[in-house]
């Protein structure tokens, strides 16, 4: 898979491939709506100052993972709606599942979809 990635995607891949969730100090959920479609951004703040941003399109599927430091995007990995890159899609889903499992989000995610927004606590901080 790595050979198929562009430079920006490789930055995300190298940072997250062996990432340990225990380095996350803050977790923020930002639900939104465009027209009738609900979607959610998940932000994971890492102890070293970086932020991992995931875009949960239609509250059903991760379509974008970005890595930020301050206001600078260090890397971005995205799937277009019609893109058929199974290895990239699987890797992005694996990263998402790792975060879902670590933060015990599975049950909450069952209750959101493209017509239903996130209704629970939106911020967690670890010290």
FENQUIWO-V301584 format. One line per field, one symbol per residue. ss: DSSP state (~ for helix, > for strand, _ for the rest). psi: psi as a letter, one per 20 degrees, with the letter a starting at -180 (. if undefined). A space follows every 50 residues. Layout:
ss->???
psi->???
//
This chain:
ss->_~~~__~~~~~~~~~~____~~~>>>>>>>>>>>__>>>>>>>>>>___> >>>>>>>___>>>>>>>>>__>>>>>>>_______~~~~~~~~~~~~~~~ ~~___~~~~___>__>______>>>__
psi->ghhiqrgghhggghgigkppiijpiqpppnqrqodipqrppppopqhjiq pppponpkkhppippqpqodjpohqppqpqhjpmnhgggggghggghggg ggjligghhhjqaiiprpjaqipppq.
//
